Amino acid sequence: MNGIPDLYGEEAFLVGFAQDTLANDWRLAQVMEVKREFERHPNIKFIYTDGKGDTALQVLHIEELVSRGVDLLMVSPREKSALTDIITKVYSKNIPVVLLDRGIDGDGFTTFIHPDNRRIARAAAEYLLKVLNNRGHILMLVGVPGATPTIHRSDSFTEIMAQHPAITITPIVGNYLRADTMLALEQLLEKGLSFDAIYAQSDSMAAGARMVLRKHGIEPSSIPIIGIDYIREAQQAIRDGDQSISFTYPTGGKEGAYIANQILSGKEVPKEIILESIKVTRENADMVPPIF
């Protein structure tokens, strides 16, 4: 550790968070959750960067944080493979690395904190198979390609659907953003694409899809729509019948800050921590608090 004594005699630490982007409301909430937790620890200085959705920029930010002498690095890697080398390099320098939500190849990190995306995707697939009676055309709104949640949410979903020949899937990339989703869906609808259900890999993309559907005279309540995250917007949409279900997807910011503090205190921590995810329907939407 590179900690130095602070004014109160405690060892002071610098923690840096290299975030993929702050343009996404979920990612911003993740950073702010970490920040709030660290504010309770005056001996920890917290700094963060905005990768602006650019993998190369995120790599540069990691290098800059290391050059500033961070005692611990927090990262939510935009792309698994592209970030593996730099993160493993940091870890090899005996700088603890806490991965939030997104992983890398290999085990060059201290702790990986995340919900189980494979389980969520399988549950989403099983739900749609039931409501569609094992047949139909599903529009899959895909997050950031190359990110581990996207890979797991896509692969586990399509693996189950591949067992049902009457199911077809059209994937479009929305990068977990409303604007990107709206643009991509607008282009498809203008080409005459029709579908029976939407599997959105984030509630933000589901929200963008609903806006486009209404523009084209399609009521969101007329088709099953699944989202992930369970933000307030999704809660209201589920209440109104404009979204079928969502799965809570905690940011892990609180847990990440806690684990970071444990590491800086010299304590052993688990290599992997799986966060709970809850299926939210119209029946329990009022009982499950949105993640933000």
N, C-alpha and C positions, 0 to 999 in steps of 0.2 A: 504494500500500500504506500501511497505517496502522501498520506495525511500529515498535516502539520498542526501544532497546537493552536487553538483559537484563543480569543480573549478570556474565555472562561476556564481555560485549562483543559478543555476537552479536545480530542483529536478532531480536526475539521477535514471534511472530505468533499471532493468535487465529483458530481455525477452528471454525465452527459447523455442525452437521449437524441439519437439520430432518427428522426421520424421520416417516414416515406413522404407524407404530404400533410399539410394543415388545411387544404382546401376541402377535404372530406370531413364532414361533421363528426363521424365516429372517431377518426384519427385525432382530431383536435380534442375531443372529449377525453381520449386516452391520455394525451399529454397533460391536460389540465387536471385529471384525476391524480396522476403521479405528482404533479406540482403541489396540489392541495395536501397530499399526504406528507410530502417532504417539508412543508411549511411548519409541521409539528416538530421538526428536528432541526433546531438552529445550527447544529454543527455540520449540516449537509447543505452545500450549495448546489442548486440544480440549474442546469442550462440545457437548452434544446435547440434543434435545428429543423428547418423545413426543407425537405428534399424536393418539393414541388412536383412529385410524381416522376422524377428523373433518377433512374438507377445510378448513373454516373455521378450525379450530384450527391446522392446519398453516400456513395463510396468516399467522395471527397470530404464530406462532412465528418465521416467516421475518422478519417485521417487527421482532420483538423482538431477534432475533440481529443484524440490521442496526443497530438502535439501540444495541446493545452494542459496536458497532465491529468486527465480524468482518472479517478481512482476506481471508477466502475462505469461501464458502458451499457446503456439500454438501447435496444434496436428493435424495430419492427421492419424486417427486410422487405423491400418492394418485390424483389425477385429472389427466389431461393438459390438458384445456381450462381447467379451473377454476384451475390453478396457473400457466398461461402468463403472465398479466399481471404477477403479482407477481414471478415469477422474471426475466422480461424487464426489469422495472423495476430490480431489483437489479443485473442485468448492465449496464444503461445507466449506472449510477453508478460504473462501472469497478471493481466488486467481482467478482472471478472466481467463476464458478459451475460446480461439478462435479456433473453429474447421474449418479446411480447407478441402473442397472437400468431406470428409467422416464424417458420423455422428455416433451417439451412441444411445442406448435405453434411453428413458426418456428425461428430459430437464435439466440435470445437467451440463450446460455449459452457457457461456455468449452469444456467437454468433456463428452461423453456416453459413458459406459462401460456396456456391456451385452452379454449373449449375443444370438444371432440367434433371436428368438422365432418368426419366420416359418419359418425352416428347421426348427426343432424341431417346430412344429405340422404341417408338411408330412410330416416323417418319421413322426410319430405317426399321421397319417392313412394313409399308405402301409402302415404295419405292420398297422393294423386292417383295412384292405381285404384284405390278404393272408390274415390269420387268419380273417376272416369270409367269405371268398370273395365279396367285393363285395356282400354283402347282410346286413341285420340292423338292429337298433335300438340306437343308442349313447346312453348317458347321458353328457352333457358337464358336468362339474363346473367351473363358471366362477369365476374369481377376482374381484377388485375391479372392478366395471364402471367404465369410463372410464380405467383405468390402461393404459398402452401395452402391457405384456406381455399383459394380458387381451385387449385388442383384437386384437393380432397372433396370439395363440394361438387365438383364436376364428375370426377371419376367414380365416386361411390354412388352417385345418382344414376349415371348412365349404365353402370354395371348391373344395377337392378332392372332398369328399363330395358336393357338388351335381352332380358329373358322373356320379354313380352313383344312379339312381332307386330302386334297391332298398335304399338306405341311408336311415334316418331318424335324426334327432338330437333328443333332448330336453335342453335346457340348464336347469340349476338353479344359482343363485348360492350359492357357499359362502364367498366373500370370502377365499379362501386359508386359512381357519380350520377346524379339526376340528369345533368345536362348531356353527358355522353350517351346515356340510355335513351333520352328523348330523341336525340338526333338519329341514332341507329334504328330505333323503332319507327320513327317517322318515315324513314327511307323504305323500310320493309312494308309498311302499310300502304304506302303510295304505289308499291309494286303489286298490291293485291293479296299479300300474305294473310291467311286466316289461321287461327289456332284455337285450341279448346281450353288451354290453361297456361298460366305463367308461373315458372319457378324462378324467382329472383334471388340471387345470392346475397342480396342486402335489401333492407327496407327502403333505403334511399333510392335504389334502382326501381323498386316496386312503385314508389311514389311518383317517379318520373314517368313510368309506364302508364299509370292511371291518368296522368295529365294528357298524354298523347291519345289514349283510348277515348277519353271524353271529347277531345278535339275532333275525332273521327266518328262521333256519335255512338260509341260503344260504352255502355255502362259497366264500370269495373265489377259491379255486383253480379253481372251476368256470367262471369267465368271464375273458376277457382284461381286465386292468386296467393302464392306462398312467398313469404319474406324471411329474412334472418336479421337479427340484431335486437328487435323489439324496442324501437324508439317511440316517443310520444305520438308521432305522426302515424305510426303503424297501429298503436293502441286505438286511436280514434277511428282509423279506417276499419279495423276489426269490429269495433262497436257499431259502426255505421253499415257493416255488411259489405264494404268495398275491398276488404282483404280477408281471405279465409283464415289463415293462421300465420304465426310468426314463431321464431325460436329465439329466446333470449341469447344474446352473445355479449357477455360482459367484456369490457375493455381490458381487464386485468391490471389496470393502472394501480389500483389500491394494493393488490397482491404483489405487483412488481416492486412497488416502493417498500413494502414490508420485507420482501425477500432481499432487496438491495441493502436495507438496513441491517438485516441479519448477517449478510456476507461481510459488510464493512465492520461488523462487530466481531468478526472472526468465527462465526458459527457455521456449521455444516448445513447445507440446504439440499433439497431433492434435485435431481437432474431434470425432472419433468413434473409439472403440476397441471392437472386437468381441472378446468373450471366447469361448474355445473351449467347446463343449458336446459331451459324449460320450454315445453311446447305451449304456446298461448293460443287460445281459441276465443270465440265470443262468450263462452261460458265462464272462463276464468280471467278475461282481460281486465276486469276491475280489481282483481285480487293480486295480480302480478305487476309490480312497479316497473315502468319502462327504464331502460338503462340510462337514458337521458332524455 
